[in-house]
Amino acid sequence: MKQILQDRNLTTKFRILAEIARNQPNIQQKDIARRLQVTSQAISKYIKELLEDGWLISDGRSKYRVTKEGVNWLLKSLRELKDYSNFVEESLTRITVCAAVAASDLSKGQEVGLEMRDGLLVATGTPGRGAKGMATSDARKGEDVGISNIEGIVELKPGKITILIVPNIQRGGSKKVDQAKLRKKLEERGLIGAAGLEALVALRQAGVEPDYLYGVAEAAIEVARCGLHFTIACTDDAVPALLKKLEDEGLNYELTDLSLIE
């Protein structure tokens, strides 16, 4: 969940900055307290913190303006809130009616079981103890079918993410890759992405064309959420940013350094 939704202090700062940005500079602490239904003492404390943060400036007459840094933080937080709102909306929509692949011929109104197979939601004609729902239309085996009245939770174990670290060009690039180790790791690779030119060349030298060249981290996250294995060949200088994205999503990963030992 986004930080602003987990931290009441940040939430209140967001609301105060938004009020000031809308009414600056003709707004005082008592006005903010009244609009947010917060005590004047609490507003005074938050205003002091916002001034220290550099997100507000005062003209010395208890009137305030939002700084450039404050505006940037507001916009960043607003984008996060919109992303989360879209996520919730999508989740609720899926609960109402979601799509699945028919594992067998199904009839409208038939109760079906729901499970994940190869990263896809599948509707079976034999409901078990797990998630279940109702087919909204007739469907032949292999067709997409709408599922409503969903109950239970579809069991899903997150997929494995393997990161193969390739030396960047300053450290020799693909010429310094242990190709034997690379080929061994690719035997169980699943989908694969290349992050960095050196990583792409190393994969091609191993006879493998990656499935993803752009948005590799995002693709890996989505694939892992669907329970599938994803391998990322990544230049060493790009690894820290990649790991942060995976850790922010709470996903596990395995690191393998492909550098030749000299």
Secondary structure, DSSP 8 states (H G I E B T S, - for coil): --HHHH-HHHHHHHHHHHHHHHHTTS--HHHHHHHHT--HHHHHHHHHHHHHHTSEEE-SSS-EEE-HHHHHHHHHHHHHHHHHHHHHHHHHHHHHEEEEEESS-B-TT-EEEEEEETTEEEEESS--SS-EEEESS-B-TTSEEEEEEEES--------EEEEEE--GGGTGGGGB-HHHHHHHGGG--EEEEESHHHHHHHHHTT---SBSSSHHHHHHHHHHTT--EEEEEEGGGHHHHHHHHHHTT--EEEEE-B---
